[in-house]
Amino acid sequence: MAKKFAELQAGMAPESRAEAQQLFQQHLKEMPLHELRKAQQLSQESLAKALNINQAAVSKMERRTDMYISTLRNYIRAMGGELEIIATFPDGQVKIDNFAY
Amino acid sequence: MAKKFAELQAGMAPESRAEAQQLFQQHLKEMPLHELRKAQQLSQESLAKALNINQAAVSKMERRTDMYISTLRNYIRAMGGELEIIATFPDGQVKIDNFAY
């Protein structure tokens, strides 16, 4: 299946590929951090432990509407994930790789 | 073509879908902010104007390895793009929607 997908992509005109990218993104589930944590069956306490902070700090973090990219990356890593920063343009998408990994 | 892609996705088992997501991400171009700006044929000066800051501040921003999500979003918007924050897990991807839009 994976191969078929790659072949499909390879055979696409650039415009179709951009369209597919948009479509693909639209299919992604969207959720806030606290829901993502619950989906991973993790408590604020266990995440606090992994991040070496206290539970109140995790709670506060989950209510923020802005934060440093490094803070968000640490939070997502503590859940076992990886953060990706994508810039979407009408003609396609680019992954931004400026930030410390 | 777009419809075919959607149909392909709809018919996928969850594991194949996750695999396709990973593959898809691997196909994304990766670049730092200053290269993305150049690819959009924008100068630091024009971006500075759009952001209501000076050229030196844009130059400094492009050399940072960490910044606020809102700062990055403003930079990408000034280029005509949209920022997306994705968390990638072994079993799939989620778009994080905590941050002010």
N, CA and C atoms of all chains as a GROMACS GRO file, in nm:
protein
  606
    1MET      N    1   0.084  -0.121   0.000
    1MET     CA    2   0.000   0.000   0.000
    1MET      C    3   0.087   0.125   0.000
    2ALA      N    4   0.191   0.120   0.082
    2ALA     CA    5   0.281   0.235   0.091
    2ALA      C    6   0.344   0.262  -0.045
    3LYS      N    7   0.380   0.156  -0.114
    3LYS     CA    8   0.445   0.171  -0.244
    3LYS      C    9   0.348   0.236  -0.343
    4LYS      N   10   0.225   0.188  -0.341
    4LYS     CA   11   0.125   0.244  -0.431
    4LYS      C   12   0.109   0.394  -0.409
    5PHE      N   13   0.110   0.433  -0.282
    5PHE     CA   14   0.096   0.575  -0.249
    5PHE      C   15   0.213   0.655  -0.308
    6ALA      N   16   0.332   0.603  -0.290
    6ALA     CA   17   0.452   0.670  -0.342
    6ALA      C   18   0.445   0.681  -0.493
    7GLU      N   19   0.399   0.572  -0.557
    7GLU     CA   20   0.388   0.572  -0.703
    7GLU      C   21   0.284   0.675  -0.748
    8LEU      N   22   0.177   0.680  -0.674
    8LEU     CA   23   0.072   0.777  -0.706
    8LEU      C   24   0.128   0.919  -0.700
    9GLN      N   25   0.201   0.947  -0.594
    9GLN     CA   26   0.262   1.078  -0.576
    9GLN      C   27   0.360   1.109  -0.689
   10ALA      N   28   0.443   1.012  -0.721
   10ALA     CA   29   0.547   1.032  -0.822
   10ALA      C   30   0.486   1.065  -0.958
   11GLY      N   31   0.369   1.008  -0.985
   11GLY     CA   32   0.304   1.028  -1.114
   11GLY      C   33   0.219   1.153  -1.122
   12MET      N   34   0.213   1.228  -1.013
   12MET     CA   35   0.126   1.345  -1.009
   12MET      C   36   0.191   1.467  -1.072
   13ALA      N   37   0.111   1.546  -1.138
   13ALA     CA   38   0.157   1.679  -1.182
   13ALA      C   39   0.173   1.764  -1.056
   14PRO      N   40   0.263   1.864  -1.061
   14PRO     CA   41   0.285   1.945  -0.941
   14PRO      C   42   0.155   2.003  -0.883
   15GLU      N   43   0.063   2.045  -0.970
   15GLU     CA   44  -0.061   2.106  -0.920
   15GLU      C   45  -0.146   2.002  -0.845
   16SER      N   46  -0.152   1.881  -0.901
   16SER     CA   47  -0.228   1.776  -0.837
   16SER      C   48  -0.165   1.740  -0.703
   17ARG      N   49  -0.034   1.743  -0.702
   17ARG     CA   50   0.037   1.709  -0.580
   17ARG      C   51   0.004   1.812  -0.472
   18ALA      N   52   0.005   1.940  -0.509
   18ALA     CA   53  -0.029   2.047  -0.414
   18ALA      C   54  -0.173   2.028  -0.364
   19GLU      N   55  -0.261   1.992  -0.456
   19GLU     CA   56  -0.400   1.970  -0.421
   19GLU      C   57  -0.412   1.852  -0.324
   20ALA      N   58  -0.337   1.748  -0.353
   20ALA     CA   59  -0.337   1.630  -0.267
   20ALA      C   60  -0.284   1.665  -0.128
   21GLN      N   61  -0.183   1.752  -0.126
   21GLN     CA   62  -0.127   1.794   0.003
   21GLN      C   63  -0.234   1.864   0.085
   22GLN      N   64  -0.306   1.954   0.019
   22GLN     CA   65  -0.412   2.029   0.088
   22GLN      C   66  -0.516   1.932   0.142
   23LEU      N   67  -0.560   1.841   0.055
   23LEU     CA   68  -0.659   1.741   0.091
   23LEU      C   69  -0.612   1.659   0.210
   24PHE      N   70  -0.486   1.620   0.200
   24PHE     CA   71  -0.428   1.537   0.304
   24PHE      C   72  -0.435   1.607   0.439
   25GLN      N   73  -0.396   1.735   0.437
   25GLN     CA   74  -0.398   1.814   0.560
   25GLN      C   75  -0.540   1.826   0.616
   26GLN      N   76  -0.635   1.841   0.526
   26GLN     CA   77  -0.773   1.854   0.570
   26GLN      C   78  -0.822   1.727   0.640
   27HIS      N   79  -0.760   1.614   0.605
   27HIS     CA   80  -0.802   1.488   0.666
   27HIS      C   81  -0.742   1.466   0.805
   28LEU      N   82  -0.643   1.548   0.840
   28LEU     CA   83  -0.580   1.532   0.970
   28LEU      C   84  -0.677   1.568   1.081
   29LYS      N   85  -0.673   1.490   1.186
   29LYS     CA   86  -0.751   1.524   1.304
   29LYS      C   87  -0.692   1.650   1.367
   30GLU      N   88  -0.777   1.740   1.414
   30GLU     CA   89  -0.730   1.860   1.484
   30GLU      C   90  -0.772   1.848   1.628
   31MET      N   91  -0.679   1.875   1.718
   31MET     CA   92  -0.718   1.878   1.859
   31MET      C   93  -0.622   1.963   1.941
   32PRO      N   94  -0.671   2.011   2.057
   32PRO     CA   95  -0.582   2.084   2.146
   32PRO      C   96  -0.494   1.987   2.224
   33LEU      N   97  -0.389   2.040   2.285
   33LEU     CA   98  -0.290   1.957   2.354
   33LEU      C   99  -0.350   1.866   2.461
   34HIS      N  100  -0.445   1.916   2.540
   34HIS     CA  101  -0.497   1.832   2.650
   34HIS      C  102  -0.574   1.711   2.595
   35GLU      N  103  -0.640   1.730   2.478
   35GLU     CA  104  -0.712   1.617   2.418
   35GLU      C  105  -0.614   1.515   2.361
   36LEU      N  106  -0.508   1.566   2.302
   36LEU     CA  107  -0.403   1.479   2.249
   36LEU      C  108  -0.343   1.394   2.362
   37ARG      N  109  -0.319   1.460   2.476
   37ARG     CA  110  -0.265   1.388   2.592
   37ARG      C  111  -0.361   1.278   2.636
   38LYS      N  112  -0.491   1.310   2.642
   38LYS     CA  113  -0.590   1.210   2.684
   38LYS      C  114  -0.598   1.097   2.583
   39ALA      N  115  -0.587   1.132   2.454
   39ALA     CA  116  -0.589   1.029   2.348
   39ALA      C  117  -0.471   0.933   2.364
   40GLN      N  118  -0.361   0.984   2.418
   40GLN     CA  119  -0.243   0.900   2.442
   40GLN      C  120  -0.251   0.833   2.580
   41GLN      N  121  -0.364   0.849   2.645
   41GLN     CA  122  -0.389   0.791   2.777
   41GLN      C  123  -0.284   0.829   2.881
   42LEU      N  124  -0.251   0.958   2.878
   42LEU     CA  125  -0.154   1.009   2.975
   42LEU      C  126  -0.222   1.112   3.066
   43SER      N  127  -0.182   1.113   3.193
   43SER     CA  128  -0.234   1.212   3.287
   43SER      C  129  -0.140   1.332   3.290
   44GLN      N  130  -0.190   1.445   3.343
   44GLN     CA  131  -0.103   1.561   3.361
   44GLN      C  132   0.012   1.525   3.454
   45GLU      N  133  -0.015   1.439   3.552
   45GLU     CA  134   0.086   1.398   3.649
   45GLU      C  135   0.202   1.325   3.581
   46SER      N  136   0.167   1.229   3.494
   46SER     CA  137   0.273   1.150   3.430
   46SER      C  138   0.354   1.236   3.333
   47LEU      N  139   0.285   1.328   3.267
   47LEU     CA  140   0.355   1.417   3.175
   47LEU      C  141   0.446   1.513   3.253
   48ALA      N  142   0.396   1.561   3.367
   48ALA     CA  143   0.474   1.650   3.454
   48ALA      C  144   0.604   1.580   3.496
   49LYS      N  145   0.591   1.453   3.531
   49LYS     CA  146   0.707   1.374   3.573
   49LYS      C  147   0.809   1.367   3.458
   50ALA      N  148   0.761   1.336   3.338
   50ALA     CA  149   0.849   1.323   3.222
   50ALA      C  150   0.918   1.456   3.189
   51LEU      N  151   0.849   1.567   3.218
   51LEU     CA  152   0.904   1.698   3.184
   51LEU      C  153   0.980   1.762   3.300
   52ASN      N  154   0.978   1.693   3.412
   52ASN     CA  155   1.045   1.742   3.532
   52ASN      C  156   0.989   1.877   3.578
   53ILE      N  157   0.859   1.889   3.567
   53ILE     CA  158   0.789   2.007   3.620
   53ILE      C  159   0.673   1.955   3.705
   54ASN      N  160   0.594   2.045   3.765
   54ASN     CA  161   0.482   1.993   3.843
   54ASN      C  162   0.351   1.995   3.762
   55GLN      N  163   0.251   1.927   3.816
   55GLN     CA  164   0.124   1.908   3.745
   55GLN      C  165   0.058   2.041   3.712
   56ALA      N  166   0.069   2.138   3.803
   56ALA     CA  167   0.007   2.269   3.781
   56ALA      C  168   0.068   2.338   3.659
   57ALA      N  169   0.199   2.316   3.639
   57ALA     CA  170   0.268   2.377   3.524
   57ALA      C  171   0.220   2.315   3.393
   58VAL      N  172   0.191   2.184   3.396
   58VAL     CA  173   0.137   2.118   3.276
   58VAL      C  174  -0.002   2.173   3.246
   59SER      N  175  -0.082   2.185   3.350
   59SER     CA  176  -0.216   2.239   3.336
   59SER      C  177  -0.212   2.379   3.275
   60LYS      N  178  -0.122   2.461   3.324
   60LYS     CA  179  -0.106   2.599   3.276
   60LYS      C  180  -0.062   2.598   3.129
   61MET      N  181   0.034   2.511   3.097
   61MET     CA  182   0.085   2.501   2.961
   61MET      C  183  -0.027   2.466   2.863
   62GLU      N  184  -0.113   2.376   2.904
   62GLU     CA  185  -0.221   2.331   2.816
   62GLU      C  186  -0.325   2.440   2.790
   63ARG      N  187  -0.326   2.544   2.875
   63ARG     CA  188  -0.422   2.653   2.856
   63ARG      C  189  -0.363   2.773   2.782
   64ARG      N  190  -0.234   2.764   2.749
   64ARG     CA  191  -0.170   2.875   2.680
   64ARG      C  192  -0.208   2.878   2.532
   65THR      N  193  -0.217   3.000   2.479
   65THR     CA  194  -0.248   3.014   2.336
   65THR      C  195  -0.122   3.052   2.257
   66ASP      N  196  -0.010   3.061   2.328
   66ASP     CA  197   0.117   3.088   2.261
   66ASP      C  198   0.228   3.032   2.350
   67MET      N  199   0.335   2.983   2.292
   67MET     CA  200   0.448   2.935   2.370
   67MET      C  201   0.569   2.922   2.279
   68TYR      N  202   0.686   2.904   2.339
   68TYR     CA  203   0.806   2.880   2.260
   68TYR      C  204   0.793   2.744   2.190
   69ILE      N  205   0.847   2.738   2.069
   69ILE     CA  206   0.846   2.614   1.993
   69ILE      C  207   0.916   2.502   2.072
   70SER      N  208   1.025   2.535   2.140
   70SER     CA  209   1.098   2.435   2.218
   70SER      C  210   1.010   2.378   2.330
   71THR      N  211   0.927   2.462   2.391
   71THR     CA  212   0.837   2.418   2.498
   71THR      C  213   0.736   2.318   2.444
   72LEU      N  214   0.679   2.354   2.328
   72LEU     CA  215   0.582   2.266   2.264
   72LEU      C  216   0.647   2.134   2.221
   73ARG      N  217   0.768   2.144   2.166
   73ARG     CA  218   0.839   2.023   2.123
   73ARG      C  219   0.862   1.929   2.242
   74ASN      N  220   0.904   1.985   2.356
   74ASN     CA  221   0.928   1.903   2.475
   74ASN      C  222   0.800   1.835   2.522
   75TYR      N  223   0.691   1.910   2.518
   75TYR     CA  224   0.562   1.855   2.560
   75TYR      C  225   0.523   1.737   2.470
   76ILE      N  226   0.536   1.756   2.340
   76ILE     CA  227   0.497   1.651   2.245
   76ILE      C  228   0.590   1.530   2.255
   77ARG      N  229   0.719   1.556   2.274
   77ARG     CA  230   0.815   1.446   2.292
   77ARG      C  231   0.784   1.365   2.418
   78ALA      N  232   0.740   1.434   2.523
   78ALA     CA  233   0.708   1.365   2.648
   78ALA      C  234   0.590   1.270   2.629
   79MET      N  235   0.511   1.295   2.524
   79MET     CA  236   0.399   1.205   2.491
   79MET      C  237   0.442   1.097   2.392
   80GLY      N  238   0.567   1.102   2.348
   80GLY     CA  239   0.615   1.000   2.254
   80GLY      C  240   0.601   1.042   2.108
   81GLY      N  241   0.575   1.170   2.084
   81GLY     CA  242   0.559   1.219   1.947
   81GLY      C  243   0.672   1.310   1.903
   82GLU      N  244   0.663   1.357   1.781
   82GLU     CA  245   0.759   1.453   1.727
   82GLU      C  246   0.684   1.574   1.672
   83LEU      N  247   0.737   1.691   1.699
   83LEU     CA  248   0.676   1.814   1.647
   83LEU      C  249   0.723   1.840   1.505
   84GLU      N  250   0.630   1.878   1.419
   84GLU     CA  251   0.667   1.922   1.285
   84GLU      C  252   0.602   2.057   1.257
   85ILE      N  253   0.682   2.145   1.200
   85ILE     CA  254   0.638   2.281   1.169
   85ILE      C  255   0.624   2.290   1.018
   86ILE      N  256   0.503   2.313   0.972
   86ILE     CA  257   0.476   2.314   0.829
   86ILE      C  258   0.425   2.453   0.787
   87ALA      N  259   0.477   2.503   0.676
   87ALA     CA  260   0.424   2.626   0.616
   87ALA      C  261   0.348   2.585   0.491
   88THR      N  262   0.219   2.621   0.487
   88THR     CA  263   0.134   2.585   0.374
   88THR      C  264   0.111   2.705   0.285
   89PHE      N  265   0.142   2.690   0.157
   89PHE     CA  266   0.121   2.794   0.057
   89PHE      C  267   0.022   2.742  -0.046
   90PRO      N  268  -0.038   2.832  -0.123
   90PRO     CA  269  -0.133   2.786  -0.224
   90PRO      C  270  -0.073   2.681  -0.318
   91ASP      N  271   0.059   2.687  -0.341
   91ASP     CA  272   0.121   2.592  -0.434
   91ASP      C  273   0.195   2.478  -0.367
   92GLY      N  274   0.175   2.460  -0.237
   92GLY     CA  275   0.239   2.345  -0.173
   92GLY      C  276   0.281   2.371  -0.030
   93GLN      N  277   0.350   2.274   0.026
   93GLN     CA  278   0.389   2.282   0.166
   93GLN      C  279   0.538   2.260   0.184
   94VAL      N  280   0.590   2.321   0.290
   94VAL     CA  281   0.732   2.311   0.321
   94VAL      C  282   0.746   2.285   0.471
   95LYS      N  283   0.840   2.199   0.505
   95LYS     CA  284   0.870   2.174   0.645
   95LYS      C  285   0.980   2.272   0.686
   96ILE      N  286   0.960   2.342   0.796
   96ILE     CA  287   1.058   2.440   0.844
   96ILE      C  288   1.156   2.370   0.937
   97ASP      N  289   1.285   2.380   0.906
   97ASP     CA  290   1.383   2.307   0.986
   97ASP      C  291   1.481   2.398   1.060
   98ASN      N  292   1.435   2.519   1.094
   98ASN     CA  293   1.523   2.613   1.167
   98ASN      C  294   1.552   2.572   1.310
   99PHE      N  295   1.456   2.503   1.370
   99PHE     CA  296   1.455   2.498   1.515
   99PHE      C  297   1.526   2.376   1.570
  100ALA      N  298   1.594   2.396   1.680
  100ALA     CA  299   1.679   2.293   1.741
  100ALA      C  300   1.605   2.161   1.756
  101TYR      N  301   1.672   2.052   1.721
  101TYR     CA  302   1.608   1.921   1.729
  101TYR      C  303   1.663   1.833   1.840
  102MET      N  304  -0.834   1.415  -1.000
  102MET     CA  305  -0.720   1.359  -0.926
  102MET      C  306  -0.743   1.371  -0.776
  103ALA      N  307  -0.797   1.486  -0.737
  103ALA     CA  308  -0.822   1.509  -0.594
  103ALA      C  309  -0.919   1.404  -0.541
  104LYS      N  310  -1.020   1.374  -0.621
  104LYS     CA  311  -1.120   1.278  -0.577
  104LYS      C  312  -1.057   1.139  -0.560
  105LYS      N  313  -0.974   1.103  -0.656
  105LYS     CA  314  -0.906   0.973  -0.648
  105LYS      C  315  -0.826   0.961  -0.519
  106PHE      N  316  -0.757   1.071  -0.486
  106PHE     CA  317  -0.674   1.070  -0.366
  106PHE      C  318  -0.761   1.048  -0.242
  107ALA      N  319  -0.873   1.120  -0.237
  107ALA     CA  320  -0.965   1.109  -0.123
  107ALA      C  321  -1.020   0.966  -0.114
  108GLU      N  322  -1.052   0.910  -0.230
  108GLU     CA  323  -1.104   0.773  -0.232
  108GLU      C  324  -1.000   0.673  -0.184
  109LEU      N  325  -0.879   0.697  -0.226
  109LEU     CA  326  -0.768   0.610  -0.185
  109LEU      C  327  -0.756   0.612  -0.033
  110GLN      N  328  -0.760   0.733   0.022
  110GLN     CA  329  -0.749   0.749   0.167
  110GLN      C  330  -0.864   0.679   0.239
  111ALA      N  331  -0.984   0.699   0.188
  111ALA     CA  332  -1.102   0.645   0.253
  111ALA      C  333  -1.096   0.493   0.258
  112GLY      N  334  -1.036   0.432   0.155
  112GLY     CA  335  -1.029   0.288   0.148
  112GLY      C  336  -0.914   0.225   0.223
  113MET      N  337  -0.833   0.308   0.286
  113MET     CA  338  -0.713   0.258   0.353
  113MET      C  339  -0.742   0.205   0.493
  114ALA      N  340  -0.675   0.099   0.530
  114ALA     CA  341  -0.677   0.054   0.669
  114ALA      C  342  -0.602   0.160   0.751
  115PRO      N  343  -0.637   0.173   0.882
  115PRO     CA  344  -0.571   0.277   0.963
  115PRO      C  345  -0.418   0.269   0.958
  116GLU      N  346  -0.362   0.146   0.956
  116GLU     CA  347  -0.216   0.132   0.955
  116GLU      C  348  -0.159   0.186   0.825
  117SER      N  349  -0.226   0.153   0.715
  117SER     CA  350  -0.178   0.200   0.585
  117SER      C  351  -0.188   0.351   0.577
  118ARG      N  352  -0.292   0.403   0.636
  118ARG     CA  353  -0.310   0.548   0.636
  118ARG      C  354  -0.196   0.615   0.712
  119ALA      N  355  -0.161   0.559   0.829
  119ALA     CA  356  -0.051   0.612   0.908
  119ALA      C  357   0.079   0.605   0.828
  120GLU      N  358   0.097   0.494   0.759
  120GLU     CA  359   0.218   0.474   0.680
  120GLU      C  360   0.222   0.578   0.567
  121ALA      N  361   0.108   0.598   0.505
  121ALA     CA  362   0.099   0.697   0.397
  121ALA      C  363   0.130   0.836   0.450
  122GLN      N  364   0.081   0.864   0.573
  122GLN     CA  365   0.109   0.995   0.634
  122GLN      C  366   0.258   1.015   0.650
  123GLN      N  367   0.325   0.911   0.701
  123GLN     CA  368   0.470   0.920   0.722
  123GLN      C  369   0.540   0.944   0.589
  124LEU      N  370   0.503   0.863   0.490
  124LEU     CA  371   0.562   0.874   0.357
  124LEU      C  372   0.541   1.014   0.302
  125PHE      N  373   0.420   1.062   0.321
  125PHE     CA  374   0.384   1.192   0.270
  125PHE      C  375   0.475   1.299   0.330
  126GLN      N  376   0.493   1.291   0.461
  126GLN     CA  377   0.577   1.388   0.530
  126GLN      C  378   0.720   1.381   0.479
  127GLN      N  379   0.766   1.259   0.453
  127GLN     CA  380   0.904   1.243   0.405
  127GLN      C  381   0.924   1.309   0.269
  128HIS      N  382   0.815   1.322   0.194
  128HIS     CA  383   0.826   1.384   0.062
  128HIS      C  384   0.828   1.537   0.068
  129LEU      N  385   0.794   1.592   0.184
  129LEU     CA  386   0.792   1.737   0.197
  129LEU      C  387   0.933   1.793   0.188
  130LYS      N  388   0.945   1.905   0.118
  130LYS     CA  389   1.072   1.975   0.115
  130LYS      C  390   1.099   2.032   0.253
  131GLU      N  391   1.223   2.025   0.299
  131GLU     CA  392   1.260   2.087   0.427
  131GLU      C  393   1.351   2.203   0.398
  132MET      N  394   1.325   2.316   0.462
  132MET     CA  395   1.416   2.428   0.447
  132MET      C  396   1.406   2.525   0.563
  133PRO      N  397   1.512   2.602   0.585
  133PRO     CA  398   1.506   2.705   0.689
  133PRO      C  399   1.430   2.827   0.637
  134LEU      N  400   1.392   2.914   0.729
  134LEU     CA  401   1.307   3.029   0.696
  134LEU      C  402   1.365   3.118   0.586
  135HIS      N  403   1.496   3.144   0.591
  135HIS     CA  404   1.552   3.237   0.493
  135HIS      C  405   1.547   3.179   0.351
  136GLU      N  406   1.559   3.046   0.342
  136GLU     CA  407   1.548   2.982   0.208
  136GLU      C  408   1.405   2.986   0.158
  137LEU      N  409   1.313   2.966   0.251
  137LEU     CA  410   1.171   2.973   0.216
  137LEU      C  411   1.137   3.113   0.165
  138ARG      N  412   1.189   3.213   0.234
  138ARG     CA  413   1.168   3.352   0.190
  138ARG      C  414   1.222   3.374   0.049
  139LYS      N  415   1.343   3.323   0.025
  139LYS     CA  416   1.405   3.340  -0.108
  139LYS      C  417   1.324   3.265  -0.214
  140ALA      N  418   1.274   3.148  -0.177
  140ALA     CA  419   1.192   3.070  -0.271
  140ALA      C  420   1.064   3.146  -0.307
  141GLN      N  421   1.018   3.229  -0.214
  141GLN     CA  422   0.899   3.312  -0.241
  141GLN      C  423   0.938   3.444  -0.307
  142GLN      N  424   1.066   3.457  -0.338
  142GLN     CA  425   1.120   3.577  -0.404
  142GLN      C  426   1.091   3.705  -0.326
  143LEU      N  427   1.113   3.694  -0.195
  143LEU     CA  428   1.095   3.810  -0.108
  143LEU      C  429   1.229   3.847  -0.044
  144SER      N  430   1.251   3.976  -0.027
  144SER     CA  431   1.371   4.025   0.040
  144SER      C  432   1.342   4.044   0.189
  145GLN      N  433   1.448   4.051   0.269
  145GLN     CA  434   1.429   4.081   0.411
  145GLN      C  435   1.360   4.216   0.426
  146GLU      N  436   1.392   4.309   0.338
  146GLU     CA  437   1.334   4.444   0.344
  146GLU      C  438   1.181   4.439   0.325
  147SER      N  439   1.136   4.364   0.224
  147SER     CA  440   0.992   4.362   0.198
  147SER      C  441   0.917   4.290   0.310
  148LEU      N  442   0.982   4.188   0.365
  148LEU     CA  443   0.920   4.116   0.476
  148LEU      C  444   0.915   4.205   0.601
  149ALA      N  445   1.023   4.280   0.622
  149ALA     CA  446   1.030   4.374   0.735
  149ALA      C  447   0.914   4.474   0.726
  150LYS      N  448   0.891   4.522   0.606
  150LYS     CA  449   0.784   4.619   0.583
  150LYS      C  450   0.648   4.556   0.620
  151ALA      N  451   0.626   4.434   0.572
  151ALA     CA  452   0.499   4.365   0.599
  151ALA      C  453   0.480   4.340   0.748
  152LEU      N  454   0.591   4.318   0.819
  152LEU     CA  455   0.584   4.286   0.961
  152LEU      C  456   0.594   4.410   1.050
  153ASN      N  457   0.616   4.524   0.986
  153ASN     CA  458   0.630   4.650   1.058
  153ASN      C  459   0.748   4.647   1.157
  154ILE      N  460   0.856   4.583   1.114
  154ILE     CA  461   0.981   4.583   1.191
  154ILE      C  462   1.092   4.624   1.093
  155ASN      N  463   1.216   4.632   1.141
  155ASN     CA  464   1.322   4.668   1.046
  155ASN      C  465   1.395   4.545   0.991
  156GLN      N  466   1.474   4.567   0.888
  156GLN     CA  467   1.541   4.456   0.819
  156GLN      C  468   1.632   4.378   0.913
  157ALA      N  469   1.699   4.448   1.004
  157ALA     CA  470   1.790   4.380   1.098
  157ALA      C  471   1.714   4.282   1.187
  158ALA      N  472   1.591   4.319   1.221
  158ALA     CA  473   1.509   4.232   1.306
  158ALA      C  474   1.469   4.105   1.230
  159VAL      N  475   1.443   4.118   1.100
  159VAL     CA  476   1.411   4.000   1.018
  159VAL      C  477   1.533   3.910   1.009
  160SER      N  478   1.647   3.972   0.986
  160SER     CA  479   1.773   3.897   0.978
  160SER      C  480   1.797   3.819   1.107
  161LYS      N  481   1.775   3.884   1.219
  161LYS     CA  482   1.794   3.822   1.351
  161LYS      C  483   1.695   3.706   1.369
  162MET      N  484   1.570   3.730   1.330
  162MET     CA  485   1.466   3.628   1.343
  162MET      C  486   1.503   3.502   1.265
  163GLU      N  487   1.557   3.522   1.147
  163GLU     CA  488   1.591   3.408   1.061
  163GLU      C  489   1.707   3.325   1.116
  164ARG      N  490   1.783   3.383   1.209
  164ARG     CA  491   1.895   3.310   1.268
  164ARG      C  492   1.861   3.245   1.402
  165ARG      N  493   1.740   3.268   1.448
  165ARG     CA  494   1.701   3.211   1.578
  165ARG      C  495   1.672   3.061   1.566
  166THR      N  496   1.702   2.988   1.671
  166THR     CA  497   1.672   2.844   1.672
  166THR      C  498   1.550   2.814   1.760
  167ASP      N  499   1.492   2.922   1.816
  167ASP     CA  500   1.370   2.906   1.894
  167ASP      C  501   1.295   3.039   1.891
  168MET      N  502   1.165   3.035   1.891
  168MET     CA  503   1.086   3.158   1.895
  168MET      C  504   0.944   3.125   1.935
  169TYR      N  505   0.866   3.228   1.966
  169TYR     CA  506   0.726   3.207   1.996
  169TYR      C  507   0.653   3.161   1.869
  170ILE      N  508   0.556   3.075   1.887
  170ILE     CA  509   0.475   3.027   1.775
  170ILE      C  510   0.409   3.144   1.702
  171SER      N  511   0.363   3.242   1.778
  171SER     CA  512   0.296   3.358   1.717
  171SER      C  513   0.393   3.437   1.627
  172THR      N  514   0.520   3.445   1.670
  172THR     CA  515   0.622   3.516   1.590
  172THR      C  516   0.644   3.444   1.457
  173LEU      N  517   0.655   3.312   1.467
  173LEU     CA  518   0.674   3.230   1.346
  173LEU      C  519   0.552   3.240   1.255
  174ARG      N  520   0.433   3.236   1.314
  174ARG     CA  521   0.310   3.245   1.235
  174ARG      C  522   0.304   3.379   1.159
  175ASN      N  523   0.340   3.487   1.228
  175ASN     CA  524   0.339   3.618   1.163
  175ASN      C  525   0.438   3.624   1.047
  176TYR      N  526   0.554   3.565   1.067
  176TYR     CA  527   0.658   3.563   0.962
  176TYR      C  528   0.606   3.487   0.840
  177ILE      N  529   0.546   3.371   0.863
  177ILE     CA  530   0.497   3.287   0.752
  177ILE      C  531   0.378   3.355   0.683
  178ARG      N  532   0.292   3.418   0.761
  178ARG     CA  533   0.179   3.489   0.701
  178ARG      C  534   0.226   3.605   0.614
  179ALA      N  535   0.333   3.671   0.659
  179ALA     CA  536   0.386   3.784   0.582
  179ALA      C  537   0.437   3.737   0.446
  180MET      N  538   0.469   3.608   0.434
  180MET     CA  539   0.511   3.551   0.305
  180MET      C  540   0.392   3.497   0.226
  181GLY      N  541   0.273   3.503   0.285
  181GLY     CA  542   0.154   3.454   0.214
  181GLY      C  543   0.119   3.309   0.247
  182GLY      N  544   0.179   3.256   0.352
  182GLY     CA  545   0.153   3.117   0.391
  182GLY      C  546   0.075   3.106   0.521
  183GLU      N  547   0.052   2.983   0.560
  183GLU     CA  548  -0.014   2.955   0.688
  183GLU      C  549   0.071   2.855   0.767
  184LEU      N  550   0.085   2.880   0.895
  184LEU     CA  551   0.160   2.788   0.980
  184LEU      C  552   0.071   2.673   1.025
  185GLU      N  553   0.126   2.552   1.021
  185GLU     CA  554   0.055   2.438   1.078
  185GLU      C  555   0.148   2.364   1.172
  186ILE      N  556   0.092   2.328   1.287
  186ILE     CA  557   0.168   2.259   1.391
  186ILE      C  558   0.118   2.115   1.394
  187ILE      N  559   0.208   2.022   1.363
  187ILE     CA  560   0.171   1.882   1.354
  187ILE      C  561   0.247   1.800   1.458
  188ALA      N  562   0.177   1.711   1.527
  188ALA     CA  563   0.243   1.615   1.616
  188ALA      C  564   0.236   1.479   1.547
  189THR      N  565   0.354   1.419   1.525
  189THR     CA  566   0.362   1.290   1.456
  189THR      C  567   0.389   1.179   1.557
  190PHE      N  568   0.303   1.079   1.557
  190PHE     CA  569   0.319   0.963   1.644
  190PHE      C  570   0.337   0.839   1.557
  191PRO      N  571   0.387   0.730   1.613
  191PRO     CA  572   0.404   0.610   1.531
  191PRO      C  573   0.274   0.566   1.463
  192ASP      N  574   0.160   0.596   1.523
  192ASP     CA  575   0.032   0.551   1.466
  192ASP      C  576  -0.045   0.662   1.393
  193GLY      N  577   0.020   0.773   1.366
  193GLY     CA  578  -0.050   0.877   1.290
  193GLY      C  579  -0.012   1.018   1.329
  194GLN      N  580  -0.084   1.113   1.271
  194GLN     CA  581  -0.053   1.254   1.293
  194GLN      C  582  -0.175   1.332   1.336
  195VAL      N  583  -0.150   1.436   1.414
  195VAL     CA  584  -0.256   1.521   1.464
  195VAL      C  585  -0.215   1.667   1.446
  196LYS      N  586  -0.310   1.749   1.407
  196LYS     CA  587  -0.285   1.892   1.397
  196LYS      C  588  -0.320   1.955   1.531
  197ILE      N  589  -0.228   2.035   1.586
  197ILE     CA  590  -0.250   2.098   1.716
  197ILE      C  591  -0.319   2.232   1.694
  198ASP      N  592  -0.433   2.252   1.759
  198ASP     CA  593  -0.507   2.376   1.735
  198ASP      C  594  -0.523   2.465   1.858
  199ASN      N  595  -0.424   2.457   1.948
  199ASN     CA  596  -0.428   2.540   2.068
  199ASN      C  597  -0.406   2.688   2.042
  200PHE      N  598  -0.331   2.716   1.938
  200PHE     CA  599  -0.268   2.848   1.930
  200PHE      C  600  -0.351   2.946   1.849
  201ALA      N  601  -0.351   3.068   1.896
  201ALA     CA  602  -0.434   3.174   1.839
  201ALA      C  603  -0.418   3.182   1.688
  202TYR      N  604  -0.529   3.196   1.617
  202TYR     CA  605  -0.524   3.204   1.471
  202TYR      C  606  -0.558   3.341   1.416
   0.00000   0.00000   0.00000
